[in-house]
């Protein structure tokens, strides 16, 4: 176990999990609390969009649609979930892309920060 900036990172030889929910460092058997933050972001995206995290070509669907193809966020929201408050959704998507599903572990927020950001979003 190594300690970096007050955060412990564990290395393991046998890591199990579902690929779309695992951050890049998990492929190198490095896990930390920020691994969970990445997974949580993927789950939030699933809840918002109703889509699976990857398509049949293993493309990270949300990233491809919203970031690369510049599809408006409102177009990828789960229509069966009812009405969406666009301001809240844009805030949530921002939190997910900028704080949770960041490929570089050191740039990912802590779960405490995510909870604080989501709480502020809901209370505004």
CNS distance restraints for C-alpha pairs under 8 A (distance, minus, plus):
assign (resid   1 and name CA) (resid   8 and name CA) 6.76 0.50 0.50
assign (resid   1 and name CA) (resid   9 and name CA) 5.90 0.50 0.50
assign (resid   1 and name CA) (resid  10 and name CA) 4.87 0.50 0.50
assign (resid   1 and name CA) (resid  11 and name CA) 6.52 0.50 0.50
assign (resid   2 and name CA) (resid   8 and name CA) 5.93 0.50 0.50
assign (resid   2 and name CA) (resid   9 and name CA) 5.59 0.50 0.50
assign (resid   2 and name CA) (resid  10 and name CA) 6.82 0.50 0.50
assign (resid   3 and name CA) (resid   7 and name CA) 5.72 0.50 0.50
assign (resid   3 and name CA) (resid   8 and name CA) 4.64 0.50 0.50
assign (resid   3 and name CA) (resid   9 and name CA) 6.34 0.50 0.50
assign (resid   4 and name CA) (resid   8 and name CA) 6.31 0.50 0.50
assign (resid   4 and name CA) (resid   9 and name CA) 7.49 0.50 0.50
assign (resid   7 and name CA) (resid  32 and name CA) 7.69 0.50 0.50
assign (resid   8 and name CA) (resid  32 and name CA) 6.37 0.50 0.50
assign (resid   9 and name CA) (resid  30 and name CA) 6.47 0.50 0.50
assign (resid   9 and name CA) (resid  31 and name CA) 5.73 0.50 0.50
assign (resid   9 and name CA) (resid  32 and name CA) 4.83 0.50 0.50
assign (resid  10 and name CA) (resid  30 and name CA) 5.70 0.50 0.50
assign (resid  10 and name CA) (resid  31 and name CA) 5.28 0.50 0.50
assign (resid  10 and name CA) (resid  32 and name CA) 6.26 0.50 0.50
assign (resid  11 and name CA) (resid  29 and name CA) 5.45 0.50 0.50
assign (resid  11 and name CA) (resid  30 and name CA) 4.70 0.50 0.50
assign (resid  11 and name CA) (resid  31 and name CA) 6.38 0.50 0.50
assign (resid  12 and name CA) (resid  29 and name CA) 5.23 0.50 0.50
assign (resid  12 and name CA) (resid  30 and name CA) 6.74 0.50 0.50
assign (resid  12 and name CA) (resid  31 and name CA) 7.88 0.50 0.50
assign (resid  13 and name CA) (resid  29 and name CA) 6.26 0.50 0.50
assign (resid  14 and name CA) (resid  29 and name CA) 7.44 0.50 0.50
assign (resid  15 and name CA) (resid  26 and name CA) 7.73 0.50 0.50
assign (resid  15 and name CA) (resid  29 and name CA) 6.24 0.50 0.50
assign (resid  17 and name CA) (resid  21 and name CA) 7.56 0.50 0.50
assign (resid  17 and name CA) (resid  22 and name CA) 6.99 0.50 0.50
assign (resid  18 and name CA) (resid  22 and name CA) 6.61 0.50 0.50
assign (resid  20 and name CA) (resid  42 and name CA) 7.78 0.50 0.50
assign (resid  20 and name CA) (resid  53 and name CA) 6.07 0.50 0.50
assign (resid  20 and name CA) (resid  54 and name CA) 6.61 0.50 0.50
assign (resid  20 and name CA) (resid  60 and name CA) 7.76 0.50 0.50
assign (resid  21 and name CA) (resid  38 and name CA) 7.05 0.50 0.50
assign (resid  21 and name CA) (resid  39 and name CA) 4.66 0.50 0.50
assign (resid  21 and name CA) (resid  42 and name CA) 6.11 0.50 0.50
assign (resid  21 and name CA) (resid  43 and name CA) 7.84 0.50 0.50
assign (resid  21 and name CA) (resid  53 and name CA) 7.85 0.50 0.50
assign (resid  22 and name CA) (resid  26 and name CA) 6.08 0.50 0.50
assign (resid  22 and name CA) (resid  27 and name CA) 7.71 0.50 0.50
assign (resid  22 and name CA) (resid  35 and name CA) 6.82 0.50 0.50
assign (resid  22 and name CA) (resid  38 and name CA) 6.95 0.50 0.50
assign (resid  22 and name CA) (resid  39 and name CA) 6.08 0.50 0.50
assign (resid  23 and name CA) (resid  27 and name CA) 7.42 0.50 0.50
assign (resid  23 and name CA) (resid  35 and name CA) 6.17 0.50 0.50
assign (resid  23 and name CA) (resid  38 and name CA) 6.07 0.50 0.50
assign (resid  23 and name CA) (resid  39 and name CA) 7.38 0.50 0.50
assign (resid  23 and name CA) (resid 101 and name CA) 7.79 0.50 0.50
assign (resid  23 and name CA) (resid 103 and name CA) 6.52 0.50 0.50
assign (resid  24 and name CA) (resid  28 and name CA) 7.51 0.50 0.50
assign (resid  24 and name CA) (resid 103 and name CA) 6.34 0.50 0.50
assign (resid  24 and name CA) (resid 104 and name CA) 7.97 0.50 0.50
assign (resid  25 and name CA) (resid  29 and name CA) 6.72 0.50 0.50
assign (resid  25 and name CA) (resid  30 and name CA) 5.47 0.50 0.50
assign (resid  25 and name CA) (resid  31 and name CA) 7.10 0.50 0.50
assign (resid  25 and name CA) (resid 105 and name CA) 7.41 0.50 0.50
assign (resid  26 and name CA) (resid  30 and name CA) 5.03 0.50 0.50
assign (resid  26 and name CA) (resid  31 and name CA) 5.76 0.50 0.50
assign (resid  26 and name CA) (resid  35 and name CA) 7.28 0.50 0.50
assign (resid  31 and name CA) (resid  35 and name CA) 5.86 0.50 0.50
assign (resid  32 and name CA) (resid  36 and name CA) 7.47 0.50 0.50
assign (resid  33 and name CA) (resid  37 and name CA) 6.79 0.50 0.50
assign (resid  33 and name CA) (resid 110 and name CA) 7.51 0.50 0.50
assign (resid  33 and name CA) (resid 111 and name CA) 7.75 0.50 0.50
assign (resid  34 and name CA) (resid  38 and name CA) 6.39 0.50 0.50
assign (resid  34 and name CA) (resid 105 and name CA) 6.47 0.50 0.50
assign (resid  34 and name CA) (resid 108 and name CA) 6.63 0.50 0.50
assign (resid  34 and name CA) (resid 109 and name CA) 7.34 0.50 0.50
assign (resid  34 and name CA) (resid 110 and name CA) 6.39 0.50 0.50
assign (resid  34 and name CA) (resid 111 and name CA) 7.51 0.50 0.50
assign (resid  35 and name CA) (resid  39 and name CA) 6.48 0.50 0.50
assign (resid  35 and name CA) (resid 105 and name CA) 7.83 0.50 0.50
assign (resid  36 and name CA) (resid  40 and name CA) 6.01 0.50 0.50
assign (resid  37 and name CA) (resid  41 and name CA) 6.27 0.50 0.50
assign (resid  37 and name CA) (resid 100 and name CA) 5.44 0.50 0.50
assign (resid  37 and name CA) (resid 101 and name CA) 7.61 0.50 0.50
assign (resid  37 and name CA) (resid 108 and name CA) 7.52 0.50 0.50
assign (resid  37 and name CA) (resid 109 and name CA) 7.39 0.50 0.50
assign (resid  37 and name CA) (resid 110 and name CA) 6.87 0.50 0.50
assign (resid  37 and name CA) (resid 111 and name CA) 5.90 0.50 0.50
assign (resid  38 and name CA) (resid  42 and name CA) 6.50 0.50 0.50
assign (resid  38 and name CA) (resid 100 and name CA) 4.90 0.50 0.50
assign (resid  38 and name CA) (resid 101 and name CA) 4.87 0.50 0.50
assign (resid  38 and name CA) (resid 102 and name CA) 7.19 0.50 0.50
assign (resid  38 and name CA) (resid 108 and name CA) 7.73 0.50 0.50
assign (resid  39 and name CA) (resid  43 and name CA) 6.36 0.50 0.50
assign (resid  39 and name CA) (resid 100 and name CA) 7.90 0.50 0.50
assign (resid  39 and name CA) (resid 101 and name CA) 7.71 0.50 0.50
assign (resid  40 and name CA) (resid  44 and name CA) 6.21 0.50 0.50
assign (resid  40 and name CA) (resid 100 and name CA) 7.24 0.50 0.50
assign (resid  41 and name CA) (resid  45 and name CA) 6.27 0.50 0.50
assign (resid  41 and name CA) (resid  96 and name CA) 5.13 0.50 0.50
assign (resid  41 and name CA) (resid  97 and name CA) 7.74 0.50 0.50
assign (resid  41 and name CA) (resid 100 and name CA) 5.01 0.50 0.50
assign (resid  41 and name CA) (resid 101 and name CA) 5.66 0.50 0.50
assign (resid  42 and name CA) (resid  46 and name CA) 6.31 0.50 0.50
assign (resid  42 and name CA) (resid  53 and name CA) 6.74 0.50 0.50
assign (resid  42 and name CA) (resid  96 and name CA) 7.76 0.50 0.50
assign (resid  42 and name CA) (resid 101 and name CA) 6.91 0.50 0.50
assign (resid  43 and name CA) (resid  47 and name CA) 6.26 0.50 0.50
assign (resid  44 and name CA) (resid  48 and name CA) 6.21 0.50 0.50
assign (resid  44 and name CA) (resid  96 and name CA) 7.34 0.50 0.50
assign (resid  45 and name CA) (resid  49 and name CA) 5.98 0.50 0.50
assign (resid  45 and name CA) (resid  50 and name CA) 7.88 0.50 0.50
assign (resid  45 and name CA) (resid  51 and name CA) 7.94 0.50 0.50
assign (resid  45 and name CA) (resid  53 and name CA) 7.74 0.50 0.50
assign (resid  45 and name CA) (resid  62 and name CA) 7.53 0.50 0.50
assign (resid  45 and name CA) (resid  93 and name CA) 7.53 0.50 0.50
assign (resid  45 and name CA) (resid  96 and name CA) 7.37 0.50 0.50
assign (resid  46 and name CA) (resid  50 and name CA) 5.14 0.50 0.50
assign (resid  46 and name CA) (resid  51 and name CA) 5.42 0.50 0.50
assign (resid  46 and name CA) (resid  52 and name CA) 6.14 0.50 0.50
assign (resid  46 and name CA) (resid  53 and name CA) 6.59 0.50 0.50
assign (resid  47 and name CA) (resid  51 and name CA) 7.91 0.50 0.50
assign (resid  47 and name CA) (resid  78 and name CA) 7.76 0.50 0.50
assign (resid  48 and name CA) (resid  77 and name CA) 5.61 0.50 0.50
assign (resid  48 and name CA) (resid  78 and name CA) 5.93 0.50 0.50
assign (resid  49 and name CA) (resid  76 and name CA) 5.66 0.50 0.50
assign (resid  49 and name CA) (resid  77 and name CA) 4.25 0.50 0.50
assign (resid  49 and name CA) (resid  78 and name CA) 4.32 0.50 0.50
assign (resid  50 and name CA) (resid  77 and name CA) 7.19 0.50 0.50
assign (resid  50 and name CA) (resid  78 and name CA) 4.99 0.50 0.50
assign (resid  51 and name CA) (resid  78 and name CA) 7.80 0.50 0.50
assign (resid  52 and name CA) (resid  61 and name CA) 7.77 0.50 0.50
assign (resid  53 and name CA) (resid  60 and name CA) 6.04 0.50 0.50
assign (resid  53 and name CA) (resid  61 and name CA) 5.97 0.50 0.50
assign (resid  53 and name CA) (resid  62 and name CA) 7.07 0.50 0.50
assign (resid  54 and name CA) (resid  58 and name CA) 5.25 0.50 0.50
assign (resid  54 and name CA) (resid  59 and name CA) 5.24 0.50 0.50
assign (resid  54 and name CA) (resid  60 and name CA) 4.65 0.50 0.50
assign (resid  54 and name CA) (resid  61 and name CA) 5.13 0.50 0.50
assign (resid  55 and name CA) (resid  59 and name CA) 5.54 0.50 0.50
assign (resid  55 and name CA) (resid  60 and name CA) 6.94 0.50 0.50
assign (resid  55 and name CA) (resid  61 and name CA) 6.11 0.50 0.50
assign (resid  59 and name CA) (resid  64 and name CA) 7.14 0.50 0.50
assign (resid  60 and name CA) (resid  64 and name CA) 6.16 0.50 0.50
assign (resid  61 and name CA) (resid  65 and name CA) 6.06 0.50 0.50
assign (resid  62 and name CA) (resid  66 and name CA) 5.83 0.50 0.50
assign (resid  62 and name CA) (resid  67 and name CA) 7.69 0.50 0.50
assign (resid  63 and name CA) (resid  67 and name CA) 5.23 0.50 0.50
assign (resid  63 and name CA) (resid  68 and name CA) 6.69 0.50 0.50
assign (resid  64 and name CA) (resid  68 and name CA) 4.94 0.50 0.50
assign (resid  64 and name CA) (resid  69 and name CA) 6.11 0.50 0.50
assign (resid  65 and name CA) (resid  69 and name CA) 4.96 0.50 0.50
assign (resid  65 and name CA) (resid  70 and name CA) 6.32 0.50 0.50
assign (resid  65 and name CA) (resid  71 and name CA) 5.60 0.50 0.50
assign (resid  65 and name CA) (resid  76 and name CA) 7.98 0.50 0.50
assign (resid  66 and name CA) (resid  70 and name CA) 4.83 0.50 0.50
assign (resid  66 and name CA) (resid  71 and name CA) 4.88 0.50 0.50
assign (resid  66 and name CA) (resid  72 and name CA) 6.43 0.50 0.50
assign (resid  66 and name CA) (resid  73 and name CA) 6.34 0.50 0.50
assign (resid  67 and name CA) (resid  71 and name CA) 7.50 0.50 0.50
assign (resid  71 and name CA) (resid  75 and name CA) 6.72 0.50 0.50
assign (resid  71 and name CA) (resid  76 and name CA) 7.61 0.50 0.50
assign (resid  72 and name CA) (resid  76 and name CA) 7.26 0.50 0.50
assign (resid  73 and name CA) (resid  77 and name CA) 6.60 0.50 0.50
assign (resid  73 and name CA) (resid  90 and name CA) 7.34 0.50 0.50
assign (resid  74 and name CA) (resid  86 and name CA) 7.25 0.50 0.50
assign (resid  78 and name CA) (resid  82 and name CA) 7.77 0.50 0.50
assign (resid  79 and name CA) (resid  83 and name CA) 7.59 0.50 0.50
assign (resid  84 and name CA) (resid  88 and name CA) 7.95 0.50 0.50
assign (resid  84 and name CA) (resid  89 and name CA) 6.98 0.50 0.50
assign (resid  85 and name CA) (resid  89 and name CA) 6.16 0.50 0.50
assign (resid  86 and name CA) (resid  90 and name CA) 6.01 0.50 0.50
assign (resid  87 and name CA) (resid  91 and name CA) 6.29 0.50 0.50
assign (resid  88 and name CA) (resid  92 and name CA) 6.13 0.50 0.50
assign (resid  88 and name CA) (resid 121 and name CA) 6.61 0.50 0.50
assign (resid  88 and name CA) (resid 122 and name CA) 7.50 0.50 0.50
assign (resid  89 and name CA) (resid  93 and name CA) 6.03 0.50 0.50
assign (resid  90 and name CA) (resid  94 and name CA) 6.02 0.50 0.50
assign (resid  91 and name CA) (resid  95 and name CA) 6.20 0.50 0.50
assign (resid  91 and name CA) (resid 121 and name CA) 6.98 0.50 0.50
assign (resid  92 and name CA) (resid  96 and name CA) 6.16 0.50 0.50
assign (resid  92 and name CA) (resid 118 and name CA) 7.36 0.50 0.50
assign (resid  92 and name CA) (resid 121 and name CA) 7.74 0.50 0.50
assign (resid  93 and name CA) (resid  97 and name CA) 6.07 0.50 0.50
assign (resid  94 and name CA) (resid  98 and name CA) 5.62 0.50 0.50
assign (resid  94 and name CA) (resid  99 and name CA) 7.61 0.50 0.50
assign (resid  95 and name CA) (resid  99 and name CA) 5.15 0.50 0.50
assign (resid  95 and name CA) (resid 100 and name CA) 6.65 0.50 0.50
assign (resid  95 and name CA) (resid 114 and name CA) 7.48 0.50 0.50
assign (resid  95 and name CA) (resid 117 and name CA) 7.53 0.50 0.50
assign (resid  95 and name CA) (resid 118 and name CA) 7.98 0.50 0.50
assign (resid  96 and name CA) (resid 100 and name CA) 4.80 0.50 0.50
assign (resid  96 and name CA) (resid 101 and name CA) 5.85 0.50 0.50
assign (resid  97 and name CA) (resid 101 and name CA) 5.23 0.50 0.50
assign (resid  97 and name CA) (resid 102 and name CA) 6.41 0.50 0.50
assign (resid  98 and name CA) (resid 102 and name CA) 6.27 0.50 0.50
assign (resid  98 and name CA) (resid 108 and name CA) 7.77 0.50 0.50
assign (resid  99 and name CA) (resid 107 and name CA) 7.47 0.50 0.50
assign (resid  99 and name CA) (resid 108 and name CA) 5.18 0.50 0.50
assign (resid  99 and name CA) (resid 109 and name CA) 5.11 0.50 0.50
assign (resid  99 and name CA) (resid 114 and name CA) 7.39 0.50 0.50
assign (resid 100 and name CA) (resid 108 and name CA) 5.65 0.50 0.50
assign (resid 100 and name CA) (resid 109 and name CA) 6.34 0.50 0.50
assign (resid 100 and name CA) (resid 114 and name CA) 7.77 0.50 0.50
assign (resid 101 and name CA) (resid 108 and name CA) 7.28 0.50 0.50
assign (resid 102 and name CA) (resid 107 and name CA) 6.68 0.50 0.50
assign (resid 102 and name CA) (resid 108 and name CA) 5.63 0.50 0.50
assign (resid 103 and name CA) (resid 107 and name CA) 7.99 0.50 0.50
assign (resid 103 and name CA) (resid 108 and name CA) 7.78 0.50 0.50
assign (resid 104 and name CA) (resid 108 and name CA) 6.71 0.50 0.50
assign (resid 109 and name CA) (resid 113 and name CA) 6.06 0.50 0.50
assign (resid 109 and name CA) (resid 114 and name CA) 6.62 0.50 0.50
assign (resid 110 and name CA) (resid 114 and name CA) 6.39 0.50 0.50
assign (resid 111 and name CA) (resid 115 and name CA) 6.13 0.50 0.50
assign (resid 112 and name CA) (resid 116 and name CA) 6.23 0.50 0.50
assign (resid 113 and name CA) (resid 117 and name CA) 6.12 0.50 0.50
assign (resid 114 and name CA) (resid 118 and name CA) 6.07 0.50 0.50
assign (resid 115 and name CA) (resid 119 and name CA) 5.99 0.50 0.50
assign (resid 116 and name CA) (resid 120 and name CA) 6.19 0.50 0.50
assign (resid 117 and name CA) (resid 121 and name CA) 6.16 0.50 0.50
assign (resid 118 and name CA) (resid 122 and name CA) 6.22 0.50 0.50
assign (resid 119 and name CA) (resid 123 and name CA) 6.13 0.50 0.50
assign (resid 120 and name CA) (resid 124 and name CA) 6.17 0.50 0.50
